[in-house]
Amino acid sequence: MTSQPRSLRASAARGLPETGLSEIFILVLYNVPVKTDASGMSNFTVTDRSRVRRRAERGSFDRELVYAILDEGLVCHVSFVHEAHPVVLPMAYVRLADQLYLHGSAKNRMLDVLAAGAPTCIAVTLLDGLVLARSQFHHSVNYRSVVIFGSAQTVTDPEQKQRVLGALCDHSAPGRSRESRPGTRQELAGTRVLGVPIVEASAKCRTGPPLDSADDLELPHWAGVVPLTLRVGTPQPDPSLRADILPSSAVASLHSASHWGARSGNNTDAKPQHESRHK
Ligand SMILES: Cc1cc2nc3c(=O)[nH]c(=O)nc-3n(C[C@H](O)[C@H](O)[C@H](O)COP(=O)(O)OP(=O)(O)OC[C@H]3O[C@@H](n4cnc5c(N)ncnc54)[C@H](O)[C@@H]3O)c2cc1C
């Protein structure tokens, strides 16, 4: 297991060129004030729809935490309304500076709807453990999750498009964009890339053991946390891969480093609190 979590290494690598400009842009577009802490890192402003209500102490508007979760996750769930029907679709994504990028076929319905300006809400979830309580009522999960509200803009500049698509490859296997062929003009033309400015976002994390009520502590049922991590398996070469090509450094490092789960919330030393079933 790597000594530095994937999320943190990725965050460091992504203090990217757009930051200054995009922040100005965000302020102009959304008129949401940005608060900056002593370290210069701005936290997200709490809005009526992003305010964490249930178990509010688990919520956070810390930009660094939100970005760490986004950088560790691999799949987001993107919601939109199309012809009066709510739809949620899982998608790959990558964060670069203050934007979350999605991509897909130029004919993708969801990207079509979002490119036309429809509002969206995007969620990313990392599952850290199953929380098994003595009572059914207090069964839970340990998790770190992010919810983002916003709307998307189409990336039209071919160079930026190529950069985002390379970053998407790097998001799954760091360094992979250098080990693979960039998109052709035709491939780029057939791919739509959208950026969602990360302006209105919240994180929520549950850690620690089950929170059974005192009356239940003597019950004869096992209680505790069963950690969950995402593991990297043994690479399986494409059957048509030339025999002399060995796993590249991106593949090898992915396999040896076991990036995921390095920063799981499985620690069980959180202070017990009374918990209602509704997290
Ligand atoms: C894997 C997983 C499983 C869960 N299972 C359950 C379950 O079975 N039952 C249950 O009641 N809850 C569950 N939760 C918690 C759930 O996501 C909500 O936080 C919870 O339902 C509180 O609802 P609310 O009415 O306060 O939220 P709302 O009032 O609808 O939330 C207000 C705002 O808070 C923020 N917010 C709320 N939840 C989250 C979150 N998880 N991450 C980031 N921002 C958030 C959003 O900005 C949201 O718009 C689960 C969470 C995860 C990640």
The ligand as an ORCA input file, in Angstrom:
! r2SCAN-3c Opt
* xyz 0 1
  C     -23.262      5.049      0.703
  C     -24.272      5.866      1.452
  C     -25.392      5.253      1.960
  C     -26.349      5.990      2.634
  N     -27.472      5.357      3.079
  C     -28.457      6.071      3.664
  C     -29.684      5.464      4.054
  O     -29.887      4.264      3.867
  N     -30.621      6.233      4.648
  C     -30.431      7.555      4.838
  O     -31.333      8.223      5.364
  N     -29.289      8.171      4.472
  C     -28.295      7.459      3.887
  N     -27.126      8.085      3.499
  C     -26.991      9.500      3.792
  C     -27.671     10.330      2.719
  O     -26.764     10.549      1.644
  C     -28.109     11.710      3.249
  O     -27.003     12.384      3.768
  C     -29.175     11.563      4.309
  O     -30.268     10.838      3.801
  C     -29.590     12.879      4.875
  O     -30.677     13.398      4.169
  P     -31.180     14.879      4.366
  O     -32.674     14.839      4.315
  O     -30.515     15.570      5.482
  O     -30.570     15.472      3.066
  P     -30.978     16.747      2.267
  O     -31.674     17.721      3.152
  O     -31.649     16.291      1.041
  O     -29.543     17.275      1.930
  C     -29.273     18.654      1.882
  C     -27.945     18.839      1.232
  O     -26.930     18.237      2.041
  C     -25.890     17.753      1.213
  N     -25.753     16.308      1.427
  C     -26.683     15.459      1.922
  N     -26.215     14.211      1.948
  C     -24.956     14.267      1.465
  C     -23.965     13.298      1.242
  N     -24.159     11.999      1.535
  N     -22.784     13.705      0.721
  C     -22.554     15.001      0.428
  N     -23.459     15.968      0.624
  C     -24.646     15.593      1.127
  C     -26.303     18.028     -0.220
  O     -25.722     19.242     -0.667
  C     -27.797     18.143     -0.115
  O     -28.359     18.908     -1.159
  C     -26.164      7.389      2.820
  C     -25.025      8.003      2.310
  C     -24.096      7.263      1.622
  C     -22.890      7.972      1.054
*
